[in-house]
Amino acid sequence: MIILQKFFKNYSTKILALLLVSLLFQGCKVYQKSTTLEQASKANQNGFVKVTMVNGDEYIYESIELNDGNYYGIKTVNEEKVKTTLLKEDVLKVERHTKKSSGFLTFMGITIGVASVILVILMFGG
């Protein structure tokens, strides 16, 4: 135990900096490579879709729908489905949320958070 305390006293700032940088990954959403509105509307996958507009604005939708030749971004607001018209010429890219990678990063963030609490307790002789 004394060896661990000496180690943490010598390297505490480096360890804490590493843990803080690692915590930035917690809660990140990972998106797949860019796709088209047509492909996004045909995909029957769960998860969110991020639409980046030509002007730089980004919108998150639950799904993309094609009706009568028009594309719509669908999301729930106050328990009501809201459709937003998406013009093909205004859309720069469409990306689908990757649940596997996002879940892994969230798991890693929680693990690193617990490890940092344990390290703090060890460093300060709790």
Buried (B, 14 or more C-beta within 10 A) or exposed (E): EEEEEEEBEEEBEEBBEEBEEBBEBBEEBBBBEEBBBEEBBEBEEEBBBBBBBEEEEEBBBBBBBBEEEEBBBBBEEEEEEEBEEBEEEEBEBBBBBBBEBBEBBBEBBEEBBEEBEEBBEBBEEE
